[in-house]
Amino acid sequence: MTPTEIRDLPSMPLASPTYPRGPYRFTDRTYVNLRYHSDPAAIRAALPEPLEPDGDIVSVQWLDLPDGTGFGAYAATVQAIPCRLNGRPHSFLVQMYVDNAPPLAGGREIWGYPMKFGRPVVKVVGDTLTGTLDYAGQRIATGTMVFKHETVADLAGLQAELFGRTQVNLKLIPDVDGRPAIAQLVGVQFQDVVIKGAWHGAGRLDLIPAVNAPLADLPVLDMVDALHLVTDLTLPYGIVLHDYLAE
């Protein structure tokens, strides 16, 4: 294989790249978004500088992604903190767990998504929309929400609220000697978002302390709200918001 052909590969390994080039389109992407008040000191400790807290709310989301370009079908659980950078609203992703290798590799290598391998499950059981996360054979998180009790009428307003914040990831990639080759805050802004349906309702969240999946380090003090959302959207490449190696 020539150097030109090598440079044209979208990902490793050479014989069978793990994921193709983007951008990446997701169809019928289902969210269960559970927001809660948490400990302000724990929030501050979880945010890398220069990010600043934007209140005391944290969210845990379950995602069912049945159709992702190049990535296939998978599920995810993510914990996110609303924050600010240079006065602008962002959302920092603290932890993320997925059950499929291509999005895990691509998410970490391209955007710095904080992905580890876990067992997230999103499904409807009777009258309840449920999300569970298992890690290392143990139940780490359980979320529940009433199923389609209250339809959100203002989809345009909801879209501006949810997708107006830029996602931020801390991307850390070591060099061959173990020292950092990349240490960046990476921004991701979804594109071509189509909200197919959205519902509010009561929700509950239970987080269990675990050393290698520490969602409970941002404890649930009381619930704020729950949202069920079905969307199509495009995940583009990201931008560097802050470079720690350039300081």
C-alpha positions in Angstrom: 0.0 0.0 0.0 1.4 3.4 -1.0 1.8 6.4 1.3 -1.0 8.1 -0.6 -3.4 5.2 -0.1 -2.5 5.1 3.6 -3.3 8.8 4.0 -6.6 8.2 2.3 -7.7 5.5 4.8 -10.6 6.7 7.1 -9.5 4.7 10.1 -7.5 1.7 11.4 -6.9 -1.2 10.8 -5.5 -1.1 7.2 -7.2 -4.4 6.2 -10.7 -3.3 7.4 -11.2 0.3 8.6 -13.3 0.5 11.7 -15.5 3.3 10.4 -15.8 5.3 7.2 -15.4 9.0 6.6 -18.1 11.4 7.8 -20.2 13.3 8.2 -22.5 10.7 9.9 -26.3 10.7 9.6 -28.5 9.2 12.3 -32.1 8.2 11.7 -34.8 7.6 14.3 -32.4 8.5 17.1 -34.3 8.1 20.4 -33.4 10.0 23.6 -34.5 9.6 27.2 -33.2 12.7 28.9 -33.5 12.9 32.7 -32.4 16.1 34.3 -31.7 16.6 38.0 -30.2 19.0 40.5 -26.8 17.9 41.8 -24.0 19.1 44.1 -22.4 22.3 42.8 -19.0 21.4 44.3 -19.1 18.0 42.5 -20.1 19.8 39.2 -17.2 22.2 39.5 -14.8 19.3 40.2 -16.0 17.5 37.1 -15.6 20.4 34.7 -12.1 20.9 33.1 -11.0 24.5 33.1 -11.6 26.9 31.3 -15.2 25.6 31.4 -17.5 27.2 34.0 -20.6 25.8 35.6 -24.0 27.1 34.4 -26.2 26.2 37.3 -26.5 23.0 39.3 -28.4 20.8 36.8 -26.9 17.5 35.3 -28.5 15.2 32.9 -28.3 11.4 32.2 -29.4 10.4 28.8 -30.2 7.0 27.2 -29.9 6.9 23.5 -31.2 4.2 21.1 -29.4 4.6 17.7 -30.8 2.1 15.3 -29.4 3.6 12.1 -26.0 5.4 12.2 -24.0 5.9 9.0 -21.0 3.6 9.1 -21.6 2.8 12.8 -24.6 0.5 12.5 -27.0 0.1 15.5 -26.1 0.7 19.1 -27.2 2.1 22.4 -25.6 4.7 24.7 -25.8 6.2 28.1 -24.2 9.7 28.6 -23.9 12.1 31.5 -23.7 15.8 30.6 -23.3 19.1 32.5 -24.5 22.4 31.1 -21.6 24.9 31.2 -20.2 28.0 29.7 -17.0 28.8 27.7 -16.2 32.5 27.1 -19.8 33.3 28.2 -21.4 31.0 25.6 -23.6 28.0 26.5 -22.1 24.6 26.1 -22.8 21.1 27.4 -19.8 19.1 28.7 -20.0 15.3 28.3 -18.6 13.7 31.4 -19.1 10.0 30.7 -20.5 7.9 27.9 -21.0 4.1 27.6 -21.8 2.3 24.3 -22.2 -1.3 23.3 -20.6 -1.3 19.8 -17.0 -1.0 18.8 -17.1 1.3 15.7 -18.8 4.2 17.4 -16.7 3.7 20.5 -13.5 3.9 18.4 -14.6 6.7 16.1 -16.2 8.7 19.0 -12.9 8.7 21.0 -10.5 9.1 18.0 -12.3 11.9 16.1 -14.3 13.9 18.7 -12.9 12.8 22.0 -16.3 11.5 23.2 -15.6 10.0 26.7 -16.8 6.5 25.6 -16.2 3.2 27.4 -17.8 -0.2 26.7 -20.9 -0.8 28.7 -24.4 -2.4 28.4 -27.0 0.4 28.0 -30.5 -0.6 27.1 -33.5 1.6 26.2 -36.9 0.0 25.8 -40.6 0.4 26.6 -41.9 -2.0 29.2 -45.7 -1.8 29.6 -46.5 1.8 30.2 -42.9 2.8 31.1 -40.0 4.0 29.0 -36.9 2.5 30.7 -33.2 3.0 30.5 -30.6 0.7 32.2 -26.8 0.7 32.3 -24.7 -2.3 33.3 -20.9 -2.1 33.7 -18.6 -5.0 34.7 -21.7 -7.1 35.2 -23.3 -4.7 37.7 -26.3 -2.4 37.4 -25.0 1.2 37.5 -28.0 3.3 36.5 -31.7 3.0 36.1 -33.9 5.6 34.5 -37.7 5.5 34.1 -40.2 7.8 32.5 -43.9 7.8 31.8 -44.6 6.9 28.1 -45.9 9.7 25.9 -48.0 11.5 28.5 -47.5 15.1 27.3 -46.7 16.0 23.8 -44.3 19.0 23.3 -46.1 21.4 21.1 -43.3 23.9 20.5 -40.8 21.8 18.6 -38.9 24.8 17.2 -38.3 26.2 20.7 -37.3 22.7 22.0 -34.8 22.3 19.2 -33.3 25.7 19.9 -33.0 24.9 23.6 -31.5 21.4 23.2 -29.3 21.9 20.2 -28.3 25.5 20.7 -25.7 24.4 23.2 -22.4 23.1 21.6 -21.4 19.7 23.0 -17.9 19.8 24.5 -15.5 16.8 24.9 -12.1 16.5 26.6 -10.0 14.7 24.0 -6.9 13.1 25.4 -4.7 11.0 23.1 -1.2 9.9 24.2 1.9 9.8 22.0 4.0 6.6 21.7 6.0 7.6 24.7 2.9 8.0 26.9 3.0 11.8 26.9 0.0 13.7 25.5 0.0 14.1 21.8 -3.5 15.7 21.9 -5.1 17.5 24.8 -8.1 19.5 23.6 -11.6 20.7 24.3 -13.5 19.7 21.2 -16.8 21.3 20.2 -19.5 19.4 18.3 -22.6 21.0 16.8 -25.3 18.7 15.4 -26.6 19.7 11.9 -29.8 19.2 9.9 -31.8 18.3 13.0 -35.3 17.0 12.5 -37.4 16.4 15.6 -40.0 13.8 14.8 -41.6 13.7 18.2 -41.1 14.9 21.7 -42.9 14.2 25.0 -42.5 15.6 28.6 -43.5 13.6 31.7 -42.5 12.4 35.1 -39.2 10.6 35.4 -37.0 9.0 38.0 -33.2 8.3 38.1 -31.2 5.9 40.3 -27.4 6.0 40.2 -25.3 3.3 42.0 -21.7 4.1 43.0 -19.1 2.2 41.0 -15.4 2.8 40.7 -15.1 2.4 36.9 -18.5 3.9 36.0 -18.8 6.8 38.5 -22.1 8.4 37.4 -23.1 8.6 41.0 -20.2 11.0 41.7 -22.7 13.6 40.5 -25.4 12.7 42.9 -29.2 13.0 42.3 -30.5 15.6 44.8 -34.0 15.9 43.2 -35.5 15.5 39.7 -36.1 18.5 37.4 -37.8 16.9 34.4 -37.8 14.1 31.8 -38.0 14.3 28.0 -38.5 11.6 25.4 -37.3 12.7 21.9 -37.0 11.1 18.5 -34.8 12.8 15.9 -32.9 12.6 12.7 -29.6 14.5 12.7 -26.1 14.7 11.2 -22.9 14.4 13.3 -20.3 16.5 11.6 -16.6 16.8 12.4 -15.7 18.9 15.4 -13.7 22.0 16.1 -11.0 22.7 18.6 -12.2 25.1 21.3 -9.2 25.0 23.6 -5.7 23.4 23.1 -4.0 22.6 26.4 -0.7 21.8 24.7 -0.6 25.4 23.3 -0.7 27.0 26.7 
